Amino acid sequence: MLNRHLLAYLPVYLAQALVGFGSVVVFTRLLTPDAYGQYMLVLTGSALISTLIFTWLDAAVARYHARASARGRLGGHLFTALALFAMIAAPVGALGGVLLLVLDLSPALKTASTYALVYLLLRAGVMIALETRRAAGEAWRYSALETFSLAGGFAFGAALTLFTDLGSAGPLAGLALASGLALVFDLPALARKAKRDRAHSARITAFFAYGGPIAFSLIFEQLLTSGDRFLIAAYLGEAATGAYAAGYALADRSLSIVFLWLGMTTGPLLISALEHDGRKAAQDVARRTGALMGAIGFPAAAGLALISPDLARLMIGEELADSAASIVPLIALSGLMNGVMTHYFHTAYTLGRRTGSMAFIMTGSAVLNLALNALLIPLLGLHGAAWATVVAYAIALVACAIHGRSIFPMPIPVREWSKAALATAGMAVALIYVPSTGLVITDLVLQVALGALSYAVIMLALDGLGARRWLTLKIVERLGRRAAA
């Protein structure tokens, strides 16, 4: 089942990879450094607001879907979710519109913020549909809807930026348009299934009791991930923010796609295993998940760090490339720690329904990160922000790994992670000695090919993830069939 779900969700994460890299390639070239920095600041701000206001509902929809379905109350569950969305979206839209009218913002910033507000509201509705499809195991429908949202948002945004004078608002307008179309396509089908029941009031309380601490945690996690951009803008200006955002996106987005693919796929399986088959079954799924995260995450982070100069020159506009490339190794390290923490060790708190403790840890980490940024940015510039992120994530990861064991012991696959680390070290040595051809694209192809090949060979020799046993078994089976024939 795990492999089948991984395959079903793969188009989403391929689309995320395409859009993540494509956004950096296209928008760092179509926009000036200042406009790109403004676009990233507005997008970051809208993500923080969305997390604070809507994420608790998304989390509750995902967590309680299986239980509602098992008890024959799915219609009531959907009614509560959609009613809460409408109750929140209406005043948020009205208040946001009033603020945009009265605040003294530059015309470009006001236009970008307006489209960001529209996107925020529409995307929140899409997330209700997505979480419902994912929790129901409708992987292919989820995949189709999210792939359209991602790819459509990028395509529309690129077209609007290129053919209009929207500037920093162009990418945000494209995101809003794609989310609106996705919402029209999928939400009515869920609305037809929704039916109010007598548990509606109690369900609202349960939703908030579960999702509230998650939203509180995630807002500080978002601050930990992106709060430094506001401090960079204050100390160094919007152009520096654009360079940092481009380098951050190149490294962190690459890794977050991998971890989201694994985490979003295995999360519902873990909850389902715990609800239907018990604690041991959930830990078995978790053990395989952790081993897979290490086997994919370790080489991905190391590879990004090692090829960052060539990758930045290829992917990022010339004015931002050198500054962005210099922070990629540090962001790759922090992205690895963030992925393992968020999509593996945080699962202990969601499975144990102790999300308040997770919120407390992330609050402390975010505050530490902002304090370190305020201290280090004036001293070290962009590298100060990157080092602050590394230190904050390291402390948060250790805290979650240790404390989470008292709630739901997530297995730590030391043996498999050690194999992945050894194979990654071997891959790094191979990459260091790849000769340069003088062409960036050729160098990158050689580096990626040799890195992947060397890593695969070493993992096979070490029997990482049982690959050698599996391959031997397949060879024996094939030889046996030939002998029988």
Buried (B, 14 or more C-beta within 10 A) or exposed (E): EBEEBBEBBBBBBBBBBBBBBBBBBBBBEBBBBBBBBBBBBBBBBBBBBBBBBBBBBBBBBBBBBBBBBEEEBBBBBBBBBBBBBEEBBEEBBEEBEEEBEEEEBEEBBBBBBBBBBBBBBBBBBBBBBBBBBBBBBBBEBBBBBBBBBBBBBBBBBBBBBEEEEBBBBBBBBBBBBBBBBBBEBBBEEBEEEBEEEEBBEEBBEBBBBBBBBBBBBBBBBBBBBBBBBBBBBEBBEBBBBBBBBBBBBBBBBBBBBBBBBBBBBBBBBBBBBBBEEEEEBBBBBBBBBBBBBBBBBBBBBBBBBBBBBBBBBBBBBEBBBBBBBBBBBBBBBBBBBBBBBBBBBBBBBBBBEBBBBBBBBBBBBBBBBBEBBBEBBEEEBBBBBBBBBBBBBBBBBEBBBEBBBEBBEBBBBEEBBEBBBBBBBBBBEBBEEBEEEEEBEEBBEBBBEBBEEBBBBBBBBBBBBEBBEEEEEEEEEEEEEEEEE
